[in-house]
Amino acid sequence: MLQPILHYSIHIGLPLVVALLFFKSNWKTAFLIMIATMAIDLDHLIANPIFDPNRCSINFHPLHTYYAMVVYALLLCFKKTRIVGIGLCIHMLADATDCLLM
């Protein structure tokens, strides 16, 4: 029961907190961009089964690999891609907590 609550609290709550604290003048735009990074979960569509509550997404799905995470971290280095990078890193954090709580 704790796993989905923690997962979605990180997915939605943490981007909201980050947007409110660090992007005060444009918090709504920053929040929506970070929420839009959830689109990387589209790589789940190529898995069989598409959803498995007992599967760790990290290093299983193509956009959840360690190589992809390096790219997401690099996005943090550039002002124009920083919000996307933050959203993607938060997404990986949320998915990593699932792996720890399984």
PyRosetta script that sets phi, psi and omega in degrees:
from pyrosetta import init, pose_from_sequence

init()
pose = pose_from_sequence("MLQPILHYSIHIGLPLVVALLFFKSNWKTAFLIMIATMAIDLDHLIANPIFDPNRCSINFHPLHTYYAMVVYALLLCFKKTRIVGIGLCIHMLADATDCLLM")
pose.set_psi(1, -33.9)
pose.set_omega(1, 179.8)
pose.set_phi(2, -68.3)
pose.set_psi(2, -35.1)
pose.set_omega(2, -174.5)
pose.set_phi(3, -57.4)
pose.set_psi(3, -53.8)
pose.set_omega(3, -179.0)
pose.set_phi(4, -66.2)
pose.set_psi(4, -32.6)
pose.set_omega(4, 178.9)
pose.set_phi(5, -65.2)
pose.set_psi(5, -47.5)
pose.set_omega(5, 178.8)
pose.set_phi(6, -64.5)
pose.set_psi(6, -44.3)
pose.set_omega(6, -178.6)
pose.set_phi(7, -56.2)
pose.set_psi(7, -53.3)
pose.set_omega(7, -175.7)
pose.set_phi(8, -77.8)
pose.set_psi(8, -23.0)
pose.set_omega(8, 172.8)
pose.set_phi(9, -65.8)
pose.set_psi(9, -40.2)
pose.set_omega(9, 177.0)
pose.set_phi(10, -69.7)
pose.set_psi(10, -45.5)
pose.set_omega(10, -177.8)
pose.set_phi(11, -60.2)
pose.set_psi(11, -38.7)
pose.set_omega(11, -174.9)
pose.set_phi(12, -108.5)
pose.set_psi(12, -44.9)
pose.set_omega(12, -175.7)
pose.set_phi(13, -68.6)
pose.set_psi(13, -45.0)
pose.set_omega(13, -178.3)
pose.set_phi(14, -64.7)
pose.set_psi(14, -43.9)
pose.set_omega(14, 175.0)
pose.set_phi(15, -59.9)
pose.set_psi(15, -36.4)
pose.set_omega(15, 178.6)
pose.set_phi(16, -65.1)
pose.set_psi(16, -45.2)
pose.set_omega(16, 179.0)
pose.set_phi(17, -62.4)
pose.set_psi(17, -45.3)
pose.set_omega(17, 179.3)
pose.set_phi(18, -61.6)
pose.set_psi(18, -44.0)
pose.set_omega(18, -180.0)
pose.set_phi(19, -62.0)
pose.set_psi(19, -45.0)
pose.set_omega(19, -178.2)
pose.set_phi(20, -68.0)
pose.set_psi(20, -36.1)
pose.set_omega(20, -177.5)
pose.set_phi(21, -80.8)
pose.set_psi(21, -39.5)
pose.set_omega(21, -169.9)
pose.set_phi(22, -111.1)
pose.set_psi(22, -12.9)
pose.set_omega(22, -179.7)
pose.set_phi(23, -129.5)
pose.set_psi(23, 50.6)
pose.set_omega(23, -170.7)
pose.set_phi(24, -53.6)
pose.set_psi(24, -44.1)
pose.set_omega(24, -176.0)
pose.set_phi(25, -73.7)
pose.set_psi(25, -27.0)
pose.set_omega(25, -179.6)
pose.set_phi(26, -126.2)
pose.set_psi(26, 38.6)
pose.set_omega(26, -172.8)
pose.set_phi(27, -61.4)
pose.set_psi(27, -36.0)
pose.set_omega(27, -178.8)
pose.set_phi(28, -64.9)
pose.set_psi(28, -44.6)
pose.set_omega(28, 178.7)
pose.set_phi(29, -64.7)
pose.set_psi(29, -44.9)
pose.set_omega(29, 179.5)
pose.set_phi(30, -61.0)
pose.set_psi(30, -44.1)
pose.set_omega(30, 179.8)
pose.set_phi(31, -61.9)
pose.set_psi(31, -46.4)
pose.set_omega(31, -178.9)
pose.set_phi(32, -64.5)
pose.set_psi(32, -37.4)
pose.set_omega(32, 177.3)
pose.set_phi(33, -64.7)
pose.set_psi(33, -44.8)
pose.set_omega(33, 179.9)
pose.set_phi(34, -65.7)
pose.set_psi(34, -36.6)
pose.set_omega(34, 176.7)
pose.set_phi(35, -67.4)
pose.set_psi(35, -35.6)
pose.set_omega(35, 179.8)
pose.set_phi(36, -64.5)
pose.set_psi(36, -22.5)
pose.set_omega(36, 179.3)
pose.set_phi(37, -67.4)
pose.set_psi(37, -10.5)
pose.set_omega(37, 175.3)
pose.set_phi(38, -64.9)
pose.set_psi(38, -13.1)
pose.set_omega(38, 177.9)
pose.set_phi(39, -61.1)
pose.set_psi(39, -17.4)
pose.set_omega(39, 177.7)
pose.set_phi(40, -66.4)
pose.set_psi(40, -12.5)
pose.set_omega(40, 175.7)
pose.set_phi(41, -71.6)
pose.set_psi(41, -4.0)
pose.set_omega(41, 175.4)
pose.set_phi(42, -61.4)
pose.set_psi(42, -22.1)
pose.set_omega(42, 177.9)
pose.set_phi(43, -68.0)
pose.set_psi(43, -12.7)
pose.set_omega(43, 175.3)
pose.set_phi(44, -67.7)
pose.set_psi(44, -23.0)
pose.set_omega(44, -178.1)
pose.set_phi(45, -66.2)
pose.set_psi(45, -20.4)
pose.set_omega(45, 179.9)
pose.set_phi(46, -92.8)
pose.set_psi(46, -0.6)
pose.set_omega(46, 178.7)
pose.set_phi(47, -87.2)
pose.set_psi(47, 156.0)
pose.set_omega(47, 176.6)
pose.set_phi(48, -129.7)
pose.set_psi(48, 112.4)
pose.set_omega(48, -2.0)
pose.set_phi(49, -73.2)
pose.set_psi(49, 160.4)
pose.set_omega(49, -178.1)
pose.set_phi(50, -60.7)
pose.set_psi(50, -43.7)
pose.set_omega(50, 179.5)
pose.set_phi(51, -122.5)
pose.set_psi(51, 127.5)
pose.set_omega(51, 174.6)
pose.set_phi(52, -135.7)
pose.set_psi(52, 109.5)
pose.set_omega(52, -176.0)
pose.set_phi(53, -63.3)
pose.set_psi(53, -16.5)
pose.set_omega(53, -179.0)
pose.set_phi(54, -102.2)
pose.set_psi(54, 13.7)
pose.set_omega(54, -179.4)
pose.set_phi(55, -104.5)
pose.set_psi(55, 137.3)
pose.set_omega(55, 174.8)
pose.set_phi(56, -85.2)
pose.set_psi(56, 120.7)
pose.set_omega(56, -178.9)
pose.set_phi(57, -69.3)
pose.set_psi(57, -29.6)
pose.set_omega(57, -175.8)
pose.set_phi(58, -64.7)
pose.set_psi(58, 124.7)
pose.set_omega(58, -179.5)
pose.set_phi(59, 65.1)
pose.set_psi(59, 17.2)
pose.set_omega(59, 173.7)
pose.set_phi(60, -106.8)
pose.set_psi(60, -50.7)
pose.set_omega(60, 179.0)
pose.set_phi(61, -87.4)
pose.set_psi(61, 146.8)
pose.set_omega(61, -175.5)
pose.set_phi(62, -56.0)
pose.set_psi(62, -38.7)
pose.set_omega(62, -178.7)
pose.set_phi(63, -87.9)
pose.set_psi(63, 6.8)
pose.set_omega(63, 177.8)
pose.set_phi(64, -117.9)
pose.set_psi(64, 19.5)
pose.set_omega(64, -178.5)
pose.set_phi(65, -84.6)
pose.set_psi(65, 165.1)
pose.set_omega(65, 177.4)
pose.set_phi(66, -63.9)
pose.set_psi(66, -33.6)
pose.set_omega(66, 177.6)
pose.set_phi(67, -63.2)
pose.set_psi(67, -43.5)
pose.set_omega(67, 178.4)
pose.set_phi(68, -64.0)
pose.set_psi(68, -38.2)
pose.set_omega(68, -179.3)
pose.set_phi(69, -64.1)
pose.set_psi(69, -31.6)
pose.set_omega(69, 175.8)
pose.set_phi(70, -63.9)
pose.set_psi(70, -42.4)
pose.set_omega(70, 177.8)
pose.set_phi(71, -63.1)
pose.set_psi(71, -43.9)
pose.set_omega(71, 179.4)
pose.set_phi(72, -60.5)
pose.set_psi(72, -41.1)
pose.set_omega(72, 178.5)
pose.set_phi(73, -65.6)
pose.set_psi(73, -37.5)
pose.set_omega(73, 178.2)
pose.set_phi(74, -65.1)
pose.set_psi(74, -30.5)
pose.set_omega(74, 177.9)
pose.set_phi(75, -61.7)
pose.set_psi(75, -24.7)
pose.set_omega(75, 178.9)
pose.set_phi(76, -67.8)
pose.set_psi(76, -21.3)
pose.set_omega(76, -175.3)
pose.set_phi(77, -78.1)
pose.set_psi(77, -14.7)
pose.set_omega(77, -175.3)
pose.set_phi(78, -117.9)
pose.set_psi(78, 131.2)
pose.set_omega(78, -175.2)
pose.set_phi(79, -57.2)
pose.set_psi(79, -39.6)
pose.set_omega(79, -176.7)
pose.set_phi(80, -69.8)
pose.set_psi(80, -22.6)
pose.set_omega(80, -178.3)
pose.set_phi(81, -114.0)
pose.set_psi(81, 4.2)
pose.set_omega(81, -173.3)
pose.set_phi(82, -60.8)
pose.set_psi(82, -44.3)
pose.set_omega(82, -177.6)
pose.set_phi(83, -64.8)
pose.set_psi(83, -40.7)
pose.set_omega(83, 177.0)
pose.set_phi(84, -63.2)
pose.set_psi(84, -43.7)
pose.set_omega(84, 178.6)
pose.set_phi(85, -61.0)
pose.set_psi(85, -41.1)
pose.set_omega(85, 178.2)
pose.set_phi(86, -63.1)
pose.set_psi(86, -45.6)
pose.set_omega(86, 179.6)
pose.set_phi(87, -60.6)
pose.set_psi(87, -42.8)
pose.set_omega(87, 180.0)
pose.set_phi(88, -68.3)
pose.set_psi(88, -38.9)
pose.set_omega(88, 178.0)
pose.set_phi(89, -67.2)
pose.set_psi(89, -39.0)
pose.set_omega(89, 175.9)
pose.set_phi(90, -63.0)
pose.set_psi(90, -40.8)
pose.set_omega(90, 178.1)
pose.set_phi(91, -59.6)
pose.set_psi(91, -44.1)
pose.set_omega(91, 179.2)
pose.set_phi(92, -66.0)
pose.set_psi(92, -36.5)
pose.set_omega(92, 176.6)
pose.set_phi(93, -62.2)
pose.set_psi(93, -44.9)
pose.set_omega(93, 178.7)
pose.set_phi(94, -60.5)
pose.set_psi(94, -44.8)
pose.set_omega(94, -179.7)
pose.set_phi(95, -69.5)
pose.set_psi(95, -32.1)
pose.set_omega(95, 178.2)
pose.set_phi(96, -67.8)
pose.set_psi(96, -34.6)
pose.set_omega(96, 177.7)
pose.set_phi(97, -63.9)
pose.set_psi(97, -33.1)
pose.set_omega(97, 175.8)
pose.set_phi(98, -59.9)
pose.set_psi(98, -42.1)
pose.set_omega(98, -179.2)
pose.set_phi(99, -64.6)
pose.set_psi(99, -35.4)
pose.set_omega(99, -179.6)
pose.set_phi(100, -73.8)
pose.set_psi(100, -30.0)
pose.set_omega(100, -175.2)
pose.set_phi(101, -95.0)
pose.set_psi(101, 2.4)
pose.set_omega(101, -179.5)
pose.set_phi(102, -77.5)
pose.dump_pdb("model.pdb")
